Amino acid sequence: MNEAQTPRIWRLPTVKSRTGLSRSTIYQAIADRTFPSPIHLGRRSVGWISHEIEDWIAARVTASRTPPSPAAR
């Protein structure tokens, strides 16, 4: 892996900043299985893999730019 592909671990403030979501919304989405789960870093700390969050953001952008199907109207 080169530096551009090296996964980074983001803590909650970075995830909140990158996604625009609040803490409670992030954890609700995790519970709903619509947001990437964090990894455990220690007994009381977690972080998110950067590319998983970036992929989630990209999927949200794609979904918001895709016109709804005629059946969904």
NORFEN-V699023 format. One record per backbone hydrogen bond with DSSP energy under -1.0 kcal/mol. NH is the residue of the N-H (numbers start at 0). CO is the residue of the C=O. E is the energy in kcal/mol with one decimal. If there is no record, write none. Layout:
nh=NH co=CO e=E
nh=NH co=CO e=E
This chain:
nh=4 co=1 e=-1.0
nh=5 co=1 e=-1.1
nh=9 co=47 e=-3.2
nh=14 co=10 e=-2.0
nh=15 co=11 e=-3.0
nh=16 co=12 e=-2.1
nh=17 co=13 e=-2.9
nh=18 co=14 e=-2.3
nh=19 co=15 e=-2.4
nh=25 co=21 e=-2.4
nh=26 co=22 e=-2.5
nh=27 co=23 e=-2.0
nh=28 co=24 e=-2.4
nh=29 co=25 e=-2.1
nh=30 co=26 e=-2.0
nh=31 co=27 e=-2.0
nh=32 co=29 e=-1.2
nh=33 co=28 e=-3.0
nh=38 co=46 e=-3.5
nh=40 co=44 e=-2.8
nh=41 co=44 e=-1.5
nh=46 co=38 e=-2.0
nh=47 co=9 e=-3.0
nh=49 co=7 e=-3.2
nh=52 co=48 e=-1.6
nh=53 co=49 e=-2.7
nh=54 co=50 e=-2.4
nh=55 co=51 e=-1.9
nh=56 co=52 e=-2.5
nh=57 co=53 e=-2.6
nh=58 co=54 e=-2.4
nh=59 co=55 e=-2.1
nh=60 co=56 e=-2.4
nh=61 co=57 e=-2.6
nh=62 co=58 e=-2.6
nh=63 co=59 e=-2.0
nh=64 co=60 e=-1.2
nh=71 co=68 e=-1.3
